Amino acid sequence: MFEQTVYFHNFPLSLMSIRIGIVDDKSVNRQTVKQKLLSYSEARICMEAGNGSDFLEKLKTTERAEHPHVVLMDLDMPVMDGIECIKLASAIHPHIRFIVLTIYEDTERIFEAIKAGANGYLLKDDKAVNIMDAITNVIEFNGVPMSPLIARKAMEMLIQVPKTENKIQENNLGLSPRELDILKEVAGGSTYNQIGEKLFISPLTVRKHVANLYAKLHVNNRTQIVNLAHKNNLI
């Protein structure tokens, strides 16, 4: 029986470790996940964070080559929850895959996580082999692995939701109307002077708004702003 080789960005994962991030506000939960993956030599925990905001800040100060391939994301966390984090991070860092690892089984959470950009949805009591299979499934096939119970609930949800409710709606990312206007202009390529003239404010005020946007959305450059705007149907 031969061993199947998994590829990621054209490199065989059999020749490199799979970098895994864990985001959970409880250290005991993070430790439990690490213990589950300890027996897999290819798994390397490269990043831990206590909430979504903490995770995004750590990504900003970490070289892309050291970013996780896959992140196991809790949902219920202080400061920034898992759904909001996935929504931002999947647009800013599209090379990272996100698998929800939670205790929640309700269909609303599943729906919100998938809309936010989650690549999989597992329960915390899933066995180590299921978690590792989900990680390789996401990397190798770009699949959407789910615990059997979650998959059944997701199917029920899809059957029950009317087609009219499946339309993509604009998401303002929690921004004020002024911040949203400036985000659209920045993503559209306008200069500070052009934005100021259009919105009747000074270029200095525009610059301050943009600085606040970068901090609020955890982005570093205009490309990431454009990715966020596209994902949320703002441009």
N, C-alpha and C positions, 0 to 999 in steps of 0.2 A: 504494500500500500504506500503510495507516494505522499509527500507532504506538500500541501498547496502553498504557493508563495503569494503573499498579499503585497500589492504595490500601492505606494502613496507618492504622488508627484513624481512618478517614473522611477522611484527607488524602491527595491524590494524591502518590505518591512522585516523580512527574515534576517536582513543584514543590518538592521538598526532598531533602536528601541522605539516603542510607541509612547510619545509624550502625552501624559494624562494630567488634566487639571481637576481639582475638586473644590467646589464652592458650596460651603455649608456653614451656617453660623455656629454650629455646635462642634467643638473639637473632637468629642467622643465619636460623633458620626463620621467625621473625616478619617479618624483613626480606624474605625470599623471597615470603611471602604478600602483603606490602604492594606489592612490585614487580609481582606478578601482577595486582593490582586497580588499579594506577596508571592504566591507560588508561580506566577507567570513571569518568566525571565525577560520577556519582551516588553513588559509594562514598566514604565518609569514615571513616577509621580513628580512632575516638574514644577507644579504650582499649586498652592493652596490659598484660599481666601475665605473670609468670614461673611461676606455679603457681596452683592453685585457691584457696588461702587468700589469696594476694595479690590475686586478682581479686575475691573476696568483700569484702575490706576496702576496696578501691577503690570498689566499688558503694555501700558504706555511707557514704562521704564524697562521693559524687557525686549531684547533683540528679537525680530520676527523668527529667526532661526531657532530660538528657544521657546517660542510660543507652543502651547499644547496642540497636539493634533485633535484631541477630543477632550471636552470638558463635561464632567458629571456635575449637573447643576441642581441644587435644592431649589424649592419654590418659595417657601415661607421664611423670609429673612428680613431683619431690620435694615434701615437706611435705603436699600434698593433690593427688591425681591428678584427671584429668578426669572420671571417672565419679562420684566422691564429690562433686566440685564441682557437676556438673550436677544430681545428686540434691538437694542443698541449694538451689542457686540457682533451679532451676525451680519449687520450692515457695515460696521467699521472694519471688522476682521473676517471677511468671507472665507478665508482659508481655514478657519476653526470650525469644528463640528460640535454641536451641543446635544447632550442626552440628559433629559430630566431624570433625576433620581430622587424620588419623593415618597411620602406616605399617602398623598392625596389620590383618590380614585374618581373624583367627581368629573362629569363630562365637561363642565364649564372650564375647569382648569386645563383639561386635555386640549380643548379647542383653542383656548387662549395661547397655550404653549406652542402648538403647531403653527398658529398664525404668526406668532412672534419669531419663528424660525427654528424651533427645536427639530432635531434630526431623529429623535427617539424619545421614548417615555417608559421608564422602568420604575418599579417599586423598590423601596429600600430593603425589603426582605427577600428580594430575588437572590438566587445563589450566585456565587462568584463566576461560575462557568457561563451563566446567562449574561452577566454584565460584560464579561470579556468577549463573548460572542457578539453582543450588541456593538461593542467598540469596533471590532474588526469588520462587522457587517456595514457599519456606517462608512468606514474608510474604504473598504474594497468595492462595495456595490452602491455607495451613496444611498443606502437604504434607510428605512424609518422603522427600526426595531422597537417592539412594544412588548410589555408583559402580556400574557394571554388575557388576563382580566381587563387590562387597559384596552387591548385590541378589540375585545368584545364590546366594551362601552363606546369606543370610538365608532364602531360600525353602527351601533344603535343610534348614536348621535347623528351620523350622516343620513340615516334613514329618516329621522324625525325632523331635521332642520329643513324648512322650506327653501326652495331655490332662491327666492328673493332675499333671503338672509345671508346668502353666500357671496353677495356682492362685496367687493373690496371697498372699504370706507377709509376716508382720509384720517390719518392719525396725527395729531399735532404734537406728539411726544411730550406733552405736558408743558409746552411753551406758551408764553403770552402771545396775544395777537401781533404785537410789535416784533417780538423775537421770531415768530413764524414768518412774517413778511421779510425780515432780514435774512433768515435762513434760505428762503426761496431765491432771493436776489443773489446771495453769495453762491449758492449752488448753480445759479444760471450764468455765473461768470461776471457779474457786474462788479465794478471797482467801488471803493469806499465813496469816492466823489459822486459816482453815478447813483449809488444807493441813497446818498444824502440828498441829492437833487430830487429824486423821485419821491422820497418820504418826507421831504422838507425838514431835515435835520442836518446837523453839521457832520463832516467826515469824522471828526473826533468822537462824536456821539456814536456814530456807526461803528467805529473801531472798538469802543467800550462794549457795545452790544455784541459784537463778534467775539470778543474775548470772553464774555459771559457765556455765549453759546458753546464755545470750545470747551469751557470748563464744565458746563452743565451736561453736555452730551458726551464728554470724555473722548473728544477727537483731537487729532494733532494737526490736520491739514485739510485743505479744500477738497481733496479727493474723497476723504472719508465723509465730509459734509454732503457731497454729491451722492455718494452711495446711500446715505441715510435718507436724503430727499427722494431718491428714486424708489427706495423700498417702501416709503410711506406715501407714494403717489402725490408728492408735492410739486414735482416738475415733470 
